[in-house]
């Protein structure tokens, strides 16, 4: 997370402009003295390394600063928008796993048959289609033409209400499609390798039903690769939520992140970036724990 903060802070200062520049562009009557005074008040007048040291010294004590142009606390902005982004990400993640694991198992069991070919074609299509285009097509077909789902999120519904869950279906599918395609391909490959191992032959020779061999033995060993990929795809799901939230007008961190970049609000950008990095690290930690549950050989003494 320290490395992420350094790289993000440096890249942000390589882009032209800052919040003062944005204000001056909207208010041409601002004098040079007033512009300099604003930079001094907001801590933007010193060298980049000095600004970074000031920022990280505040973050280490839990102070993420304020949104410069409005004065809102950055921590309040993040905590207000975070539940919506987490809900969207979890919905997309659940969709990806629910679709990908059964499809991968079916493709591996029916290798080189029609179902396997169709599933691989759909997986390749899911990886290739840009999520912003997929989101627009889903809105066009299922919201505007068929009227099955709302176009805009309910404004007064909680995240666990039926109305909100109904709205989450289209953005969840959009954000989870590429991940589902990747997981399905890995699931198929891993299952195919496991099916060719000796313990599978031994289990079949003992007379175990094919369903038991597949679901109890092969599937469990195949899930290790899937867990690894699922943890890695956390970053893709979080990053993809930035585009999906804009397409579906979802009030999450993604939209706030885009607005902060456009307005050069560095405190907001840094806070959201750090939270994203934290979730990626947390996902990898959970993956390590799940490894031990799936395969006792991985557990430490």
GIRASUL-V421031 format. One record per helix or strand of 3 or more residues. SS is the DSSP state (H for helix, E for strand). FROM is the first residue (numbers start at 1). TO is the last residue. If there is no record, write none. Layout:
# GIRASUL-V421031
[[SS & FROM & TO] [SS & FROM & TO]]
This chain:
# GIRASUL-V421031
[[H & 2 & 14] [H & 19 & 26] [H & 32 & 41] [H & 48 & 59] [H & 74 & 109] [H & 114 & 128] [H & 131 & 145] [H & 162 & 195] [H & 198 & 205] [H & 210 & 247] [H & 253 & 262] [H & 266 & 294] [H & 296 & 298]]
